[in-house]
């Protein structure tokens, strides 16, 4: 009597495992880059929101504020210029930003400046903020300027 055994051989199973491992290794790098790009974009959006909130607070309460970005602490804060008290801070995911201080006057206008990510941006759509007298816009840093989008 001939017995027919159905199933996979160990070689076939190992081949499938090796193929899955190779495909997984190929997929990890783009996935990690997307996560890093998302962290940069999240930081830029948090700082953009804090600048807009600072503008509304300065105009509404008629007081001068300072937006201070401290990359070493991974934080961006709004500070009341008269009392030096911190109004609000946001925590950042990354520390590779240019340190900058922007003044927001009683009319809600800004001193000119740029905030930009100094590291490898990993394909982030937004990695800088261009700040002019009355406008705050997100954009992409080209090495010398923030090109707004």
Secondary structure per residue as TSV (DSSP state, phi and psi in degrees):
chain	resnum	aa	ss	phi	psi
A	1	X	-	360.0	128.0
A	2	X	-	-95.3	126.3
A	3	X	-	-101.0	123.4
A	4	X	-	-99.3	116.5
A	5	X	-	-98.8	127.1
A	6	X	-	-101.5	141.3
A	7	X	S	153.0	-171.8
A	8	X	-	-105.8	147.2
A	9	X	-	-84.1	163.1
A	10	X	H	-62.3	-34.0
A	11	X	H	-65.2	-42.6
A	12	X	H	-64.4	-42.2
A	13	X	H	-63.8	-43.8
A	14	X	H	-64.0	-38.5
A	15	X	H	-62.4	-43.5
A	16	X	H	-64.8	-42.1
A	17	X	H	-63.1	-43.2
A	18	X	H	-63.7	-41.8
A	19	X	H	-63.1	-43.6
A	20	X	H	-62.8	-39.1
A	21	X	H	-64.3	-41.6
A	22	X	H	-65.1	-45.5
A	23	X	H	-63.1	-39.4
A	24	X	H	-64.9	-40.9
A	25	X	H	-64.7	-37.2
A	26	X	H	-67.8	-35.6
A	27	X	H	-79.5	-20.0
A	28	X	H	-68.2	-42.7
A	29	X	H	-61.7	-50.9
A	30	X	H	-62.2	-34.1
A	31	X	H	-65.9	-42.9
A	32	X	H	-65.2	-39.8
A	33	X	H	-62.8	-40.0
A	34	X	H	-65.7	-38.5
A	35	X	H	-63.8	-44.2
A	36	X	H	-65.3	-41.4
A	37	X	H	-62.5	-39.4
A	38	X	H	-64.8	-37.6
A	39	X	H	-63.6	-41.6
A	40	X	H	-64.4	-47.6
A	41	X	H	-63.0	-37.0
A	42	X	H	-63.3	-44.4
A	43	X	H	-60.2	-45.9
A	44	X	H	-61.3	-43.3
A	45	X	H	-66.0	-37.5
A	46	X	H	-63.7	-44.8
A	47	X	H	-67.3	-39.3
A	48	X	H	-59.5	-46.4
A	49	X	H	-62.6	-39.8
A	50	X	H	-66.5	-39.3
A	51	X	H	-62.8	-43.0
A	52	X	H	-66.5	-39.8
A	53	X	H	-64.6	-38.9
A	54	X	H	-62.9	-39.9
A	55	X	H	-60.6	-46.7
A	56	X	H	-65.7	-40.0
A	57	X	H	-66.4	-46.0
A	58	X	H	-61.3	-44.9
A	59	X	H	-70.2	-44.5
A	60	X	H	-68.9	-36.6
A	61	X	H	-102.8	1.7
A	62	X	T	51.3	56.3
A	63	X	-	-142.4	154.1
A	64	X	-	-84.3	136.1
A	65	X	E	-123.7	159.2
A	66	X	E	-122.0	128.1
A	67	X	E	-95.3	119.7
A	68	X	E	-120.8	123.1
A	69	X	E	-105.5	117.7
A	70	X	E	-118.3	94.7
A	71	X	G	-62.3	-30.3
A	72	X	G	-62.1	-36.0
A	73	X	G	-91.2	-1.8
A	74	X	T	53.1	49.6
A	75	X	E	-146.2	153.9
A	76	X	E	-129.6	131.4
A	77	X	E	-131.4	151.1
A	78	X	E	-100.4	128.6
A	79	X	E	-125.9	134.9
A	80	X	E	-72.4	121.7
A	81	X	T	-65.6	-36.4
A	82	X	T	-71.1	-42.2
A	83	X	T	-104.0	-8.5
A	84	X	-	58.8	21.9
A	85	X	-	-90.6	144.2
A	86	X	E	-78.6	126.3
A	87	X	E	-88.3	-48.6
A	88	X	E	-159.1	144.3
A	89	X	E	-128.1	151.3
A	90	X	E	-121.7	140.6
A	91	X	E	-86.8	143.0
A	92	X	-	-110.8	154.0
A	93	X	S	-81.0	-30.6
A	94	X	-	-118.4	160.6
A	95	X	-	-116.6	4.7
A	96	X	-	-92.9	62.6
A	97	X	B	-123.6	156.0
A	98	X	-	-73.3	131.3
A	99	X	-	-68.6	133.7
A	100	X	E	-148.4	150.5
A	101	X	E	-127.6	124.7
A	102	X	E	-119.2	131.9
A	103	X	E	-95.7	135.5
A	104	X	E	-114.7	116.5
A	105	X	-	-84.4	-178.0
A	106	X	T	-63.3	-20.6
A	107	X	T	-92.5	1.4
A	108	X	S	81.7	19.8
A	109	X	-	-100.7	158.4
A	110	X	B	-112.1	158.5
A	111	X	-	-81.0	147.4
A	112	X	-	-67.6	147.9
A	113	X	E	176.9	176.6
A	114	X	E	-139.1	143.8
A	115	X	E	-116.2	128.7
A	116	X	E	-146.3	153.6
A	117	X	B	-81.6	130.3
A	118	X	-	-98.1	-9.2
A	119	X	S	-92.9	-163.9
A	120	X	-	-75.1	116.6
A	121	X	-	-79.3	-7.6
A	122	X	T	54.2	31.1
A	123	X	T	84.9	18.9
A	124	X	-	-65.2	137.9
A	125	X	S	-70.8	-44.9
A	126	X	-	-114.1	125.7
A	127	X	-	-137.9	14.5
A	128	X	E	-154.7	164.9
A	129	X	E	-130.1	126.8
A	130	X	E	-97.8	124.6
A	131	X	E	-118.4	118.0
A	132	X	-	-116.8	-173.6
A	133	X	S	-51.7	-46.5
A	134	X	S	-123.4	-2.9
A	135	X	-	-120.9	143.5
A	136	X	E	-129.8	117.8
A	137	X	E	-135.2	144.5
A	138	X	E	-87.9	151.4
A	139	X	E	-162.9	-159.8
A	140	X	E	-121.2	128.8
A	141	X	E	-77.9	128.2
A	142	X	-	-104.5	8.7
A	143	X	S	110.4	-28.0
A	144	X	S	-129.4	-30.0
A	145	X	S	-137.2	159.6
A	146	X	E	-93.7	111.2
A	147	X	E	-87.2	108.7
A	148	X	E	-71.6	150.6
A	149	X	-	-117.5	360.0
